[in-house]
Amino acid sequence: MSVAQNPLSVEVTLIREDVALFAVEGYLDVDTATELQAHLANQLHHGRRHFLLDLTGVPFMDSSGMNIILRVYQEVRDRPGSVHIIAPVPAVRRILDLTGVSLTVPVSDTAEEALARVDEPAARPE
């Protein structure tokens, strides 16, 4: 399917100065992954370190989408930062689990749970 038939929608909300929530809707595939990549790069450029990716509205994701997620994960590790996936549909969760992406990038049921995970390392005494 072409982008015209399956556009990707990405809505970015700043939760805090260093945390951006991305509500992604549509197919995340070879035709649309660059759109998500552009939004992520823009937020990286503006100093965001923590990325919450709400995939509730993504019925399908291929390796292009997974590569974008892993790329931003690698970029923010050194900041130090984090990437969290929120509420993927069962088909997308299965892909994340089968490929091992969910072992690297935490998966949460809600944005609140993901935000709590962002705050966990800061809450621990050094």
Buried (B, 14 or more C-beta within 10 A) or exposed (E): EEBEEBEBEBEBEEBEEBBBBBBBBBBBBEBBBBBBBEBBBEBBEEEBBBBBBBBBBBBBBBEBBBBBBBBBBEBBEEEEBBBBBBBBBEEBBEBBEEEEBBEEBBBBEEBEBBBEBBEEEEEEEE
